[in-house]
Amino acid sequence: MSLAARMSGLFLAGMIFASLAGCHYYEDFRLKKTQADVQEERAELMRAYRECLQKYENDPRKSREYCSAYTQSLREIETRHESAR
């Protein structure tokens, strides 16, 4: 086997190994990105929920009526997150 053929074989093997390592890092990135997105969505809902509670703090009946959608959404996020694990 010539030196050029060996070098091209080593180069090809190196490229394959490098691409496999990239797949692993990409999977880690996707997992971390998904977790960050879920936390960001949860934080936005909590902010909106607090604003809703402040808006209707003098009327508990309206508070329950109008702000319950936020608590339901937070529960759904938790359920989705738990089922994904």
N, C-alpha and C positions, 0 to 999 in steps of 0.2 A: 504494500500500500504506500502510495506516495505521501510525501510530507503535506502537500496541498490538500489531498483527500482527508488526511487526519485532522488538519487544521479546520477544514470546513465542517467535519463531523463534530469536533469539539465546539466549534462556534454554534452549530445547530443545537447541540445538547445544552449549551449554556443559555441560549435563547429560550428553550423550552422550560428550563428550571426557573429562569427569571420571570417568565410569564405566569408560571404556577404560583410563585411567591406573590405576584401582583394580585392574583385572584383572591388569595387569603386576605391581603390588606384591604381589598375592595369590599369583601364581605364584612370585615370589621368596621369599615367606614359606613356601610349601609346600615348596620345594626346601631351604631352610635348616632347616626343621622336620624334614624327612626325614633330612637329614644329621646333625642333632643326635640324633635318635632312634637312628640306627645307631651313632653313637659312644657313646651311653649304654648301649645293649645290649652293645656290645663291652667297655666298661669293667666292666659287671656280670659278664660272663662271665670276664673276666680276674681279677677279685676272687675269684670262686668257684673258679677254677682254682688260684690261689695257695693258697687255704685247703685245697683238696684235696691239693695237693702237700705242704703243711705237715703235714697230718693223717697222710699215709702216707710221710713222709720216711725212716722207718726200714725200710720194706718196699717196695723198688722195684717188685717184681712187682705188688703191689696198687695201687701208684701208677699204673703203666701201665694196669692194668685199669680202675680206677675213674675216673681223671682223663682218659682218652682221649676221653670224650664231650665234654669242654669244648674240646679242640683241634679236634675234628671240627666242632663248632658254630661256632667262630671261623673255620675254613676256609670253611664254608658262607656265613657273613656276608660274608667277603671276596669270594667268588665271586659272590654276589648283588649286592654293591655294584659290582663290576667290570662285570658284565653290564648293570647299569642305566645305566652311563655311556654 
